[in-house]
Amino acid sequence: MLALLAAACSSAESTTTSTAAVDEALSDSAEIYAVSLHRLVTVDNSFSGGGNPFSELLVQTSLDPSAGSAVPSAQNEVRPLTAEERSAIETALAPIAPVRWIDDADEWRTEDLLPVVEGSAILGVGPITFDDAGALVPMSMWCGGLCGTWFTYRVTQTDEVWVVSGIEGPIAVS
């Protein structure tokens, strides 16, 4: 009986630890998405030379099922970005270009596959995966039929600040 009680307490403790870890990860997601999208727009925008070539940034309000890969995945988690995530993203991107929140990226593309807003880019993020080295963040950017990129950032925490340390895995470019 004592062994059963000890096992139950042990199980409850590990559940509490898991819940705390999940809560911490969710609070970090706002900063991780913000730093990742800032890097995508200003450094890895496929126009080389850095800086921002876009007149407006159209950011998806939910996780993008095709972020990280040009082919949408049925297994990706699709959920709305939290108010905290949206606020952090807007704070990071607003000094670069105007930010507009969009629900469906397809509705913001013309028949010629250009964004409806001339000179803009459609941005998306996928679900963050945490591991011992930090986090992996699937990214997507669409600025035309021959102007798109999908890959996954490696993001690490240094001195309690999240920074993009590079791209991990395959890269797709159109």
Protein Blocks (a to p, Z undefined) as FASTA:
>chain_A
ZZmmmmmmmmmmmmmmmmmmmmmmmmmmmmmmmmmmmmmmmmmnonghiajfbfbdcddf
bdcfkgoiabdcfkbccddddfklmmmmmmmmmmmpccdddfblmlmccfkopafbghia
cdddddddddfklpaddddddfbjklccddddddddeehiacdfbdedjdddZZ
